[in-house]
Amino acid sequence: MFLDALLKFSENQALSGAGGLSTNVIDLSLTVPIRDIGVGEAMSVIIGVDVAAAAGGTYVFSLIQSTLDTMASPDVLSTRTVLAADLTAGALVTLEVPQNAITKRYISLTYTLGATTPTITVSAYLQPHAMTSVHPRHYADAITISS
């Protein structure tokens, strides 16, 4: 899987409490030339867990769009609810981007944490669905892999 820095929503973003908006908002710039990601190859949002979720509860990941870069009054494009037990370090969550559904200039992610004292650290990117691995592995930064 290849990652594009311009399509990054979050990198090692620590979340707690109720959650929040991803660190980065992607500007699709609806002026010419338009960055139309809603046609052609299917796209996905890949959310990698850098630090495991706190035990108990559910975590909701949503892809949203808005006409404002503050992501005020967003429309939800895709959402996924995952149990904390499934969000171990290295786990990946995939959100499909509905084709032809993006009609606004800005897209981002919201993270909704639903546990007693929820915490999680994630990295998230937008990329072509075909570039996601069948057997993906996510490695947090600063980890050396040797054989």
N, C-alpha and C positions, 0 to 999 in steps of 0.2 A: 504494500500500500504506500503510495506517495502522498505527501501532504503539502499543500500550498499555503504559505504564510498569509496570503491575501484572503484566504477563505477560512481563516481561523476565528472561531467564536470564543474559545477559552483555552488558556494554557496554564496548567497547574493552578486553577482557580479554586481557592478554598471557600466552601459554602457552609453556612451554619444558620441556625434559627429557621425562619420561614423560607429561606432561599433567596432567589433574586434573578437578575438579568445577567446574561453572559457578559464578559468583559468587553468583547468587541461586537460591533454592529456592522454587518456587511451592507455597503451601499451599492445597489445595482444600477445606479445612475440612469434614470429613465430618459436621458437625453441621447442624442445620436453620438456614437453608436450605443445601442441598448445592450446591456449585459443580460440577455434573455436566457435564463437557465431553466425555463419551464418547458422547452421543446427539445427534441433530439434525445440524447442519452439520458436515462434515468439518473437522478442524483440522490444522495443519501447524506444524512448527518451522522457522523461517527463520534460517539462520546466514550472516551476512555477513562476508566477509574484509576486515578493516581494514588489516592489514599482511600481505603475502604470506608463504606458508609457505616455510621454508628448503628448498633444493633436495634432491631425493631422498626416498625413503621414502613411506609412506602415513600418512594421518591418519584416525582413526575417530571419528565423532560418534555418540553414543548417547543416546536419551531413556530415562530410568529412572524408576522409582517406588519408594517405600519408605514404611513406616509411621512412620519416624523422620525428623525434620528434618535429621539428620546424614547422611542417605541411606545409613546402614549397611544391609547385606544387601539391596541393591536388586534389582529385577526389571527386565530390559531389555525395553522396549516396542518400540523401533525402532532400527535402526542403519544407518549408511552409511559405507563406506570410500571415500576419495578420494585419488588420487595428488597429491603435492605440486605437480606441474606444473600441475594444474588449479585450484590454490588461489592464484590471483593476486589482487592487491588489487582489490576490487570484485566478486569472484566470490560467488555465492550457492549455498548447499547447502540442500536441502529434505529434511526428515524428515517422513514422514506419521505422524500419530497414529492408531493403530488404534482404530476405534470400539468402544466397550463393553469396552475392555481395561484401562482405568484403574480399579483397585479399591482403591488405597491413597491416603492423604491427601496425600503430598508427591510432586512431580515435579521433575526436574532434568535436566541434561545432564552427560555425561562426555565429555572430550576425551582421546583416546589418541594420542600422537604417536609415530610409528615411523620415525625417521630417525637419522643419526649425531649431528647436533646440531640437533634440531628446534626451530623457533620459529614462532609464528603469533599474530596478534592478531585476535580475533573479537568480533562482537556477535550476540546470538541472542534471538529472540522467539517466543512462541507466538501464533498468530493463525488466524482462519478461512481455510481453504484458498482460498475464493473471493476473498479479498482479496490473494492473491499475483498479481503481474503476469505476463503472458505473456512479456514481454521485460523482466525486472527489471534494475535497476541499483542498486548499493549505493554510497553515498558516505560516506566517513569523516567524522567531525565536523570542523568548522573549514575545510571546503572551500567556496569560493564558486563558484557555477555562474552563468555569465553567457552571454549570446548575442551 
